[in-house]
Amino acid sequence: MTDGPERERELTSQELAFAEQLHVGKPVPSARFRGALGRHLTDRDPGYGTRPAHLRLMASGCLAAGALVLALGLLQATGAL
């Protein structure tokens, strides 16, 4: 597996100047817009709160049940059941 010649060569001065031009000309939303967006998102936050107390236990139970159903399906597909 080889990296193509594009990854191995250095950038020319013309390419570096173009990259700098792109970096300087990058559009950035105004501070007013960013602030309004932040306030809007905060207002719309549903506030679900903290996670349930036994979330890991519930997730583990669901995973175990899924693995059991998968194992039973595999046994049935192979003719063992």
C-alpha positions as CSV (number, residue, x, y, z in Angstrom):
1,M,0.0,0.0,0.0
2,T,1.5,3.3,-1.1
3,D,0.6,6.9,-0.6
4,G,0.3,8.6,-3.9
5,P,2.7,11.3,-5.0
6,E,0.2,13.9,-4.0
7,R,0.8,13.1,-0.3
8,E,4.6,13.0,-0.5
9,R,5.3,16.3,-2.2
10,E,5.6,19.7,-0.6
11,L,3.3,22.6,-1.5
12,T,4.7,25.2,-3.8
13,S,4.8,28.9,-2.9
14,Q,1.9,29.6,-5.2
15,E,-0.2,26.9,-3.5
16,L,0.8,28.2,0.0
17,A,-0.3,31.7,-1.1
18,F,-3.6,30.3,-2.3
19,A,-4.1,28.4,0.9
20,E,-3.5,31.6,2.9
21,Q,-5.9,33.5,0.7
22,L,-8.6,30.9,1.4
23,H,-7.9,31.0,5.1
24,V,-8.1,34.8,5.3
25,G,-11.3,34.9,3.1
26,K,-13.1,32.3,5.1
27,P,-16.6,33.5,5.9
28,V,-17.5,33.6,9.6
29,P,-20.9,34.5,10.9
30,S,-21.2,37.7,12.8
31,A,-21.1,37.8,16.6
32,R,-24.7,39.0,16.6
33,F,-25.8,36.0,14.6
34,R,-23.8,33.5,16.7
35,G,-25.3,35.0,19.9
36,A,-28.8,34.9,18.6
37,L,-28.3,31.3,17.5
38,G,-27.0,30.3,20.9
39,R,-30.0,31.9,22.7
40,H,-32.4,30.3,20.2
41,L,-30.9,26.8,20.9
42,T,-30.9,27.4,24.6
43,D,-34.6,28.3,24.5
44,R,-35.5,25.2,22.5
45,D,-33.5,22.9,24.7
46,P,-36.0,20.2,25.9
47,G,-34.0,19.8,29.2
48,Y,-34.2,16.0,29.5
49,G,-32.1,16.2,32.6
50,T,-29.9,13.5,34.0
51,R,-29.7,9.9,32.8
52,P,-31.8,7.2,34.5
53,A,-30.2,5.7,37.6
54,H,-29.7,2.2,36.2
55,L,-29.0,3.0,32.6
56,R,-26.0,0.7,32.3
57,L,-28.0,-2.2,33.8
58,M,-30.9,-1.6,31.4
59,A,-28.6,-1.4,28.4
60,S,-26.8,-4.6,29.5
61,G,-30.2,-6.4,29.8
62,C,-31.2,-5.3,26.3
63,L,-27.9,-6.5,24.9
64,A,-28.1,-9.8,26.7
65,A,-31.7,-10.3,25.5
66,G,-30.6,-9.5,21.9
67,A,-27.7,-11.9,22.1
68,L,-30.0,-14.6,23.4
69,V,-32.5,-14.1,20.5
70,L,-29.6,-14.1,18.0
71,A,-28.2,-17.3,19.5
72,L,-31.6,-19.0,19.3
73,G,-32.0,-17.8,15.7
74,L,-28.5,-19.3,14.9
75,L,-29.4,-22.6,16.5
76,Q,-32.7,-22.7,14.6
77,A,-30.9,-21.9,11.3
78,T,-28.3,-24.6,11.7
79,G,-31.0,-27.2,12.6
80,A,-30.0,-27.7,16.2
81,L,-33.5,-26.8,17.4
